Amino acid sequence: MSKITIDNEEYKLEDMSERAKGLATHCRDLQAKIMTKQMDLEQSITARNAYIADLKAELQKEDKPEAAE
């Protein structure tokens, strides 16, 4: 038995009209897409932060005077 919760109220898919079932399916699919995009965004932010940290380290190396030979 499959259910969907809307505004803290559970609805059984088996009790829904065909149109309501279709709308519920769209809602579930979109929720999954939103979750995937949120995870992609978090990964992109983490990667960007890593590149910024690497860039800062590289720039600090360039700013240091080279040792006298």
N, C-alpha and C positions, 0 to 999 in steps of 0.2 A: 504494500500500500504506500503510495507516494503522496507526499504532502508539500504544501508551500505555506510559508508564514508571511503574512502581510499585516503590519501594524500590531504585532504580537498576537495575531489570531491565525490559527492553523486551518487550512482548507485542504480537503482530500481531492486529489486530481480526479479520482473515479466519480466524484459527485458533480464535477463541473461540465458545463456545455463544451462542445468541441472548440468553439471560439475561445472560451476561457482557458482551456487546456493549451491552445496555441499561444495565447498571450503569456501564460505561465512559463511555457517552454522558452519563449523569447526572453523573459525576465531572467531565467536561470542562465541562459546562454550569455546574456549581457553581463551578468554578475561575474561569471567566469572570466570573460574578457577584461573586465575592470580589474579583477584581481591579478591577471597576467600582466596588464599594463602597469599596475602599481609595482609589481615585482621588477619589471623591466626598468622602471624609473629609478627604483632604489639601487639596482645594479649599476645603472648609468651614473648616478650621483656618486656612488662609491668609487667607480672607475675614474671619474673626473677628479675626485679628491686625491686619488693616488697619483694621477698625472700632475696635479698642482704641487703635491709634496715633492715629487721627483724634480719638477721644474725649479722649485725653490732651492732644493739641494744643489742642483746644477748651477744656478745663478750665484749661490754663495761660494761655490768652488771658483767661479770665474772672477768674483770680486776680491778674492784673497791674492795678495801679491805672490808671485812665484819665488821660490827659494833661490838665493844667489848661487850661481854656479862657480 
